[in-house]
Every structure is written in C-alpha cells, then in structure tokens.
C-alpha cells in the first residue's frame, strides 16, 4: 500500500504538469490524497465502485478505477476542462498503477522481514503489511543467525534458502554482508531440541556444500510477529558471546549463554576495576599453563578434588598443594564455592576484555 504522503506528492506534481485537479479515494469513498476539495464526489465514487465500468464521466468529473492485481485499490477523480481531461486521467491512473507495483516490490516479503528484523517498522505497519503479504502474525518463530567464512558471499544465502525451500513459512534473508538470517516457523510440538536439530542440519548442509567455519546461533521462541526482532537480537548476541566464551561450539542458543550474557554487557572500565579489586595488580590470566589447566579441570568437575586429580593423572595431595599455592597468591580458595565463583567470573571477564581489545586496533 502506497503511503498517503507519496500519493499526495505524486498528484500535486501531475497537477502542475497537466493543469487539472485530482483526487484519490479508497474503495469506501474516503479521501486519500487530493489537490483540492472534492468531498462532494464521495457518493458518486461509491456508485462508480459498484459499477462494472473501469472509467466513467459523472457530473463533469472523470472517474477511473485503479487496480492492484485485479483487486481495486483506489478511485481517481479528475476535474478539468478541455478534451484532454480523459487522456490525462488515464495517464495519471497509469502512473499510480505503476507506483502500486513498485511499492509492492519494495515491500515484498523479503524486504518486510528485513525491516522487521531491524525494527524499521511501526507496530501498525507490521500488522497491516503482514496481512497484505499473507504472513501469519500469531505463529511461533525463532531466528537463527548463520556465520561462515567470507560471510554471505560464498553462496551460504542461496544454500540456506534451498535447504528451507520446502517450507514457504520459513524466511531466509540477509541484513548485512556477514550473516545469513533464518526466521523459522515452528509447529506447536517443536521444542528446543528440534530447533537445535534444525540448526545442526543446516550447518551440516552448508559444510557439505563446501562452506567453511560455519557457526549458528539462535534466539528464544517468540509467538507474535512483532517480537521477531527480539529473537534476532538474541541470536546476534549469542553469536558474539559464543565467539568469546564458547569458541569450541558450532551451534549456540541464547538460553545457554548463562553469565557470559551479563559479562558481555559490562563496560570495560568496570571490568578492569573488578579485576584490580579482586587480584590487585595481577590478572588470573597470568598463571602458568599447568596452573590454568588445573583450574579449568577443577571447574569442569564441579570442584571435585578426587575426580580432578584422577583426570589430571596426579596424586590427590599434588592437587591440594596446587590449590593451596593458588590460595596464597590470590587469597581465593577454589574449594570454597564463593571463591570459586569469583575466580570463574574473573577468568571470563579477562577473556571478554581480551576479545574487546581486538576491536581497538
């Protein structure tokens, strides 16, 4: 649907050229745009809409029907003198008809989804355009974000579209040069396991086609079309946070980010202050590889001394010695839950700061 502002600008320009007065009415006879007051034409326009004629002269005015794919959208009323009024009216109707086609192409499903993802639409426009494009507004959806080597320039977009091609309710598009976006329609029975399975299936498909370094993230399920942009933002955050804290994973969900999601939103000065207050002038990242390996394995085994020593192939007393030594240098005993949490967060904060430093150069 063309905006009233565009129609008004168009007919004013045509009036200046053709020297006639123009009015565009909807099929209910309500004025959409006009170069002069033609409120007296509403009744005649309503009768004209019901008639089989495509154009008609009524009381000195020329009336024209304007269609969009055989569906009547507007009635054009032309007021003027001279023999050319009918011809001018046909030309104006043709121009508005072309505008309908152009704007329909501009706001087709792909462009609608792009603008929806980027929050470029008003709420009223979301629902009116969804209805116009026959897109269901109250179905469950989730947004997946696909990152691969060379972005979408390596046919990842076309391959992804082909992969989801059998389901016309799914939308595959791109809003930038780096990622492919999938807005996946979900049935009522589909749970998080099915979403993860679908993401891994897409990843496998892309890899079979020679796409390298594929990473996929996805947001939470939304149930209204207006919330799709939120799922997209969550998927984008999951991709960034996953790159920092879960670099070994190829598929990551927003719901799995845990505390990494909070750390990602912290300002760098606050992070530096936290590290300084906990460790003084040191950083938990300064320990030797043996100590760091011990710490990570201890966390992996939920602070279980026996299981950690077994997996590290060291005596239990050796592990206790390393933990005691770490306590003396940092003041934190990893066998105490509160201290372990503090140390774990500190390691993640340092990792986050290092990642952000790469964007400063």
C-alpha positions as CSV (number, residue, x, y, z in Angstrom):
1,X,0.0,0.0,0.0
2,X,1.3,3.4,-1.0
3,X,1.5,6.0,1.8
4,X,-0.7,9.0,1.6
5,X,2.3,11.3,1.5
6,X,3.6,9.6,-1.6
7,X,0.2,9.8,-3.3
8,X,-0.2,13.4,-2.4
9,X,3.2,14.4,-3.7
10,X,2.6,12.4,-6.9
11,X,-0.8,14.0,-7.8
12,X,0.4,17.5,-6.9
13,X,3.3,17.1,-9.3
14,X,0.9,15.8,-12.0
15,X,-1.5,18.7,-11.4
16,X,1.3,21.2,-12.0
17,X,2.0,19.5,-15.3
18,X,-1.5,18.7,-16.6
19,X,-3.3,21.7,-15.0
20,X,-6.2,19.6,-13.7
21,X,-7.5,18.9,-10.2
22,X,-7.0,15.4,-8.9
23,X,-8.4,13.3,-6.0
24,X,-7.6,9.8,-5.0
25,X,-10.3,7.9,-2.9
26,X,-10.3,4.5,-1.4
27,X,-13.0,2.0,-2.3
28,X,-15.2,3.2,0.5
29,X,-15.2,6.7,-0.9
30,X,-12.8,8.2,1.7
31,X,-10.2,10.7,0.5
32,X,-6.6,9.5,0.5
33,X,-5.0,12.4,-1.3
34,X,-6.3,15.5,-3.2
35,X,-5.2,18.7,-4.8
36,X,-8.5,20.4,-4.0
37,X,-11.6,19.7,-2.0
38,X,-13.7,17.1,-3.8
39,X,-15.7,15.8,-0.8
40,X,-18.8,16.1,-3.0
41,X,-17.6,13.3,-5.1
42,X,-17.7,10.6,-2.4
43,X,-21.3,9.4,-3.1
44,X,-20.6,9.3,-6.9
45,X,-17.4,7.4,-6.3
46,X,-19.2,4.8,-4.2
47,X,-21.7,4.2,-7.0
48,X,-18.8,4.0,-9.5
49,X,-17.1,1.3,-7.5
50,X,-20.2,-0.9,-7.7
51,X,-20.5,-0.4,-11.5
52,X,-18.7,-2.7,-14.0
53,X,-17.1,0.2,-15.8
54,X,-13.3,1.0,-15.4
55,X,-13.8,4.7,-16.2
56,X,-16.9,6.9,-16.3
57,X,-17.9,10.6,-16.5
58,X,-20.2,11.7,-13.8
59,X,-21.5,15.3,-13.4
60,X,-18.5,16.7,-15.3
61,X,-15.8,14.6,-13.5
62,X,-13.9,11.8,-14.9
63,X,-13.7,8.7,-12.6
64,X,-11.1,5.9,-13.0
65,X,-10.6,2.6,-11.2
66,X,-7.0,1.7,-10.1
67,X,-6.3,-2.0,-9.6
68,X,-3.6,-4.0,-7.8
69,X,-3.5,-7.5,-9.3
70,X,-7.2,-7.3,-10.3
71,X,-8.1,-6.0,-6.8
72,X,-9.5,-2.5,-6.8
73,X,-7.4,-0.2,-4.6
74,X,-8.3,3.4,-5.5
75,X,-10.7,5.6,-7.4
76,X,-9.2,8.5,-9.2
77,X,-11.3,11.6,-9.8
78,X,-10.2,14.2,-12.4
79,X,-11.7,17.7,-12.6
80,X,-10.8,20.0,-15.5
81,X,-11.9,21.4,-18.8
82,X,-11.0,20.5,-22.3
83,X,-11.0,17.4,-24.5
84,X,-7.8,16.0,-23.0
85,X,-9.2,15.5,-19.5
86,X,-9.9,11.8,-20.1
87,X,-6.5,11.2,-21.6
88,X,-4.8,13.0,-18.7
89,X,-6.9,10.9,-16.3
90,X,-5.8,7.7,-18.0
91,X,-2.1,8.7,-17.7
92,X,-2.5,9.6,-14.0
93,X,-4.2,6.3,-13.3
94,X,-1.4,4.5,-15.1
95,X,1.2,6.3,-13.1
96,X,-0.5,5.4,-9.8
97,X,-0.9,1.8,-11.0
98,X,2.9,1.7,-11.6
99,X,3.5,3.2,-8.2
100,X,1.5,0.3,-6.7
101,X,3.6,-2.2,-8.5
102,X,6.9,-0.5,-7.5
103,X,5.9,-0.3,-3.8
104,X,4.6,-3.8,-3.8
105,X,8.0,-5.0,-5.0
106,X,9.7,-2.8,-2.4
107,X,7.7,-4.1,0.4
108,X,7.6,-7.7,-0.6
109,X,8.1,-10.5,1.9
110,X,11.9,-10.3,1.9
111,X,12.0,-6.6,2.5
112,X,9.3,-6.8,5.1
113,X,11.3,-9.4,7.0
114,X,14.5,-7.3,6.8
115,X,12.7,-4.2,8.1
116,X,11.0,-6.3,10.8
117,X,14.4,-7.7,12.0
118,X,15.9,-4.2,12.1
119,X,13.0,-2.6,13.9
120,X,12.3,-0.3,11.0
121,X,8.6,-0.7,11.1
122,X,5.9,0.9,13.2
123,X,3.6,-1.6,15.0
124,X,0.6,-0.7,12.9
125,X,2.7,-1.2,9.7
126,X,3.9,-4.6,10.9
127,X,0.4,-6.0,11.1
128,X,-1.0,-4.2,8.0
129,X,1.8,-5.3,5.8
130,X,1.8,-8.8,7.2
131,X,-1.8,-9.1,6.3
132,X,-1.2,-7.7,2.8
133,X,1.6,-10.3,2.3
134,X,-0.4,-13.1,3.8
135,X,2.1,-13.7,6.6
136,X,0.6,-15.2,9.7
137,X,1.1,-12.9,12.7
138,X,0.5,-15.2,15.7
139,X,2.6,-18.2,14.9
140,X,5.7,-19.4,16.8
141,X,9.0,-18.5,15.3
142,X,12.7,-18.5,16.1
143,X,15.5,-16.6,14.5
144,X,18.8,-18.3,13.5
145,X,21.9,-16.4,12.6
146,X,24.5,-18.1,10.3
147,X,28.1,-17.0,10.2
148,X,30.6,-18.6,7.9
149,X,33.9,-17.8,6.2
150,X,33.6,-14.9,3.8
151,X,30.1,-14.2,5.1
152,X,27.2,-14.5,2.6
153,X,29.5,-14.1,-0.4
154,X,30.1,-17.8,-0.5
155,X,26.6,-18.9,-1.6
156,X,25.6,-19.6,2.0
157,X,22.4,-17.5,1.4
158,X,21.4,-19.5,-1.6
159,X,22.2,-22.8,0.0
160,X,20.3,-21.9,3.1
161,X,17.3,-20.9,1.1
162,X,17.4,-24.2,-0.8
163,X,17.6,-26.0,2.5
164,X,14.4,-24.5,3.8
165,X,12.8,-24.2,0.5
166,X,10.2,-26.9,1.1
167,X,8.5,-24.7,3.8
168,X,7.2,-21.5,2.5
169,X,6.6,-20.2,6.0
170,X,10.3,-20.0,6.7
171,X,12.2,-16.9,5.6
172,X,15.8,-16.8,4.7
173,X,17.4,-13.4,4.1
174,X,20.5,-11.2,4.9
175,X,20.6,-7.8,6.6
176,X,24.3,-7.2,6.3
177,X,27.4,-8.5,4.4
178,X,28.4,-11.0,7.1
179,X,25.5,-13.2,8.1
180,X,22.5,-15.2,6.8
181,X,19.3,-14.8,8.8
182,X,16.7,-17.6,9.1
183,X,13.3,-16.8,10.5
184,X,12.0,-20.3,11.1
185,X,8.3,-21.1,11.6
186,X,7.7,-23.6,14.4
187,X,4.8,-26.0,15.0
188,X,3.3,-26.3,18.4
189,X,5.0,-29.5,19.1
190,X,8.6,-28.3,18.3
191,X,10.7,-27.9,21.3
192,X,14.3,-26.6,21.9
193,X,15.7,-30.0,20.9
194,X,14.1,-29.7,17.4
195,X,15.3,-26.2,17.0
196,X,18.9,-27.3,17.8
197,X,18.5,-30.2,15.4
198,X,17.3,-27.9,12.6
199,X,20.3,-25.6,13.2
200,X,22.7,-28.6,13.1
201,X,21.0,-29.9,10.0
202,X,21.6,-26.5,8.3
203,X,25.2,-26.5,9.5
204,X,25.8,-30.0,8.0
205,X,24.2,-28.9,4.7
206,X,26.4,-25.9,4.4
207,X,29.5,-27.9,5.2
208,X,28.7,-30.5,2.6
209,X,28.5,-27.7,0.0
210,X,32.0,-26.6,0.9
211,X,31.1,-23.7,3.3
212,X,33.8,-23.4,5.9
213,X,33.8,-22.3,9.6
214,X,30.1,-22.4,10.0
215,X,28.7,-21.1,13.3
216,X,25.0,-20.9,14.0
217,X,23.2,-19.1,16.9
218,X,19.5,-18.8,17.7
219,X,17.3,-16.7,20.0
220,X,14.3,-17.7,22.0
221,X,11.0,-18.7,20.6
222,X,8.5,-15.8,20.0
223,X,4.8,-16.1,19.4
224,X,4.0,-12.7,17.8
225,X,5.4,-11.3,14.6
226,X,6.2,-8.0,16.4
227,X,8.7,-10.0,18.6
228,X,10.8,-11.5,15.8
229,X,13.3,-8.6,16.1
230,X,13.9,-9.6,19.7
231,X,14.7,-13.1,18.8
232,X,17.1,-11.7,16.1
233,X,18.9,-9.5,18.6
234,X,19.2,-12.5,21.0
235,X,20.7,-14.6,18.2
236,X,23.2,-11.9,17.4
237,X,24.2,-11.6,21.0
238,X,24.5,-15.4,21.2
239,X,26.9,-15.4,18.2
240,X,29.1,-12.7,19.8
241,X,29.1,-14.2,23.3
242,X,29.6,-17.7,21.9
243,X,32.7,-16.4,20.0
244,X,34.2,-15.3,23.3
245,X,33.2,-17.9,25.8
246,X,32.1,-20.9,23.8
247,X,34.5,-20.8,20.8
248,X,34.6,-24.6,20.7
249,X,30.9,-24.8,19.9
250,X,29.4,-24.5,16.4
251,X,25.8,-24.1,17.5
252,X,24.8,-22.0,20.4
253,X,21.5,-20.9,21.8
254,X,20.8,-17.6,23.6
255,X,19.3,-19.5,26.5
256,X,22.7,-21.3,27.0
257,X,24.8,-18.2,27.4
258,X,24.5,-18.0,31.2
259,X,26.6,-15.5,33.0
260,X,28.5,-14.8,29.8
261,X,25.5,-12.8,28.6
262,X,25.8,-10.5,31.6
263,X,29.6,-10.1,31.3
264,X,29.2,-9.2,27.6
265,X,27.1,-6.2,28.5
266,X,29.6,-4.8,31.1
267,X,31.6,-1.7,30.3
268,X,35.3,-2.3,30.0
269,X,36.3,0.2,32.8
270,X,34.0,-1.7,35.2
271,X,35.7,-5.0,34.2
272,X,39.2,-3.5,34.8
273,X,38.1,-2.2,38.2
274,X,36.7,-5.6,39.2
275,X,39.9,-7.4,38.3
276,X,42.0,-4.8,40.1
277,X,39.9,-5.1,43.3
278,X,40.0,-8.9,43.3
279,X,43.6,-9.6,42.3
280,X,45.4,-6.3,43.0
281,X,47.9,-5.7,40.2
282,X,47.7,-9.3,39.0
283,X,45.5,-11.0,36.5
284,X,44.1,-14.5,36.8
285,X,45.3,-14.9,33.2
286,X,49.0,-14.6,34.3
287,X,49.3,-18.1,35.7
288,X,51.4,-20.7,34.1
289,X,49.8,-23.3,31.8
290,X,49.9,-26.1,34.4
291,X,48.0,-23.9,36.9
292,X,45.4,-22.8,34.4
293,X,44.9,-26.4,33.2
294,X,44.4,-27.4,36.9
295,X,41.9,-24.6,37.4
296,X,39.8,-25.4,34.3
297,X,39.7,-29.1,35.0
298,X,38.7,-28.4,38.7
299,X,35.8,-26.3,37.4
300,X,34.8,-28.9,34.8
301,X,34.5,-31.5,37.6
302,X,32.4,-29.2,39.8
303,X,35.1,-28.7,42.4
304,X,35.6,-32.4,42.9
305,X,39.1,-33.0,44.1
306,X,39.2,-36.7,43.6
307,X,37.8,-36.7,40.1
308,X,40.0,-33.8,39.0
309,X,43.2,-35.5,40.3
310,X,42.2,-38.7,38.5
311,X,41.7,-36.9,35.2
312,X,44.9,-35.0,35.5
313,X,46.8,-38.2,36.4
314,X,48.2,-36.7,39.6
315,X,48.1,-37.6,43.2
316,X,45.3,-36.0,45.3
317,X,47.9,-34.4,47.5
318,X,49.5,-32.8,44.5
319,X,46.2,-31.2,43.5
320,X,45.7,-30.0,47.1
321,X,49.2,-28.5,47.0
322,X,48.4,-26.6,43.8
323,X,45.2,-25.3,45.2
324,X,46.9,-24.2,48.4
325,X,49.5,-22.4,46.4
326,X,46.9,-20.6,44.3
327,X,45.1,-19.6,47.5
328,X,48.3,-18.0,48.9
329,X,48.9,-16.0,45.7
330,X,45.3,-14.8,45.1
331,X,43.5,-15.1,48.5
332,X,40.9,-17.3,46.9
333,X,40.3,-20.9,47.9
334,X,38.7,-22.7,44.9
335,X,37.4,-25.4,47.2
336,X,35.1,-22.8,48.7
337,X,32.1,-22.1,46.4
338,X,32.0,-18.3,46.8
339,X,35.7,-18.1,46.0
340,X,35.4,-20.5,43.0
341,X,32.5,-18.4,41.6
342,X,34.6,-15.2,41.9
343,X,37.6,-16.8,40.2
344,X,35.4,-18.2,37.4
345,X,33.8,-14.9,36.7
346,X,37.3,-13.2,36.8
347,X,38.6,-15.6,34.1
348,X,35.5,-14.9,32.0
349,X,35.9,-11.1,32.4
350,X,39.6,-11.3,31.4
351,X,38.6,-13.3,28.3
352,X,36.0,-10.7,27.4
353,X,38.4,-7.8,27.8
354,X,41.0,-9.5,25.6
355,X,38.3,-10.1,23.0
356,X,37.2,-6.4,23.1
357,X,40.8,-5.2,22.8
358,X,41.0,-6.7,19.3
359,X,38.5,-4.1,18.2
360,X,40.5,-1.2,19.5
361,X,43.3,-1.7,17.0
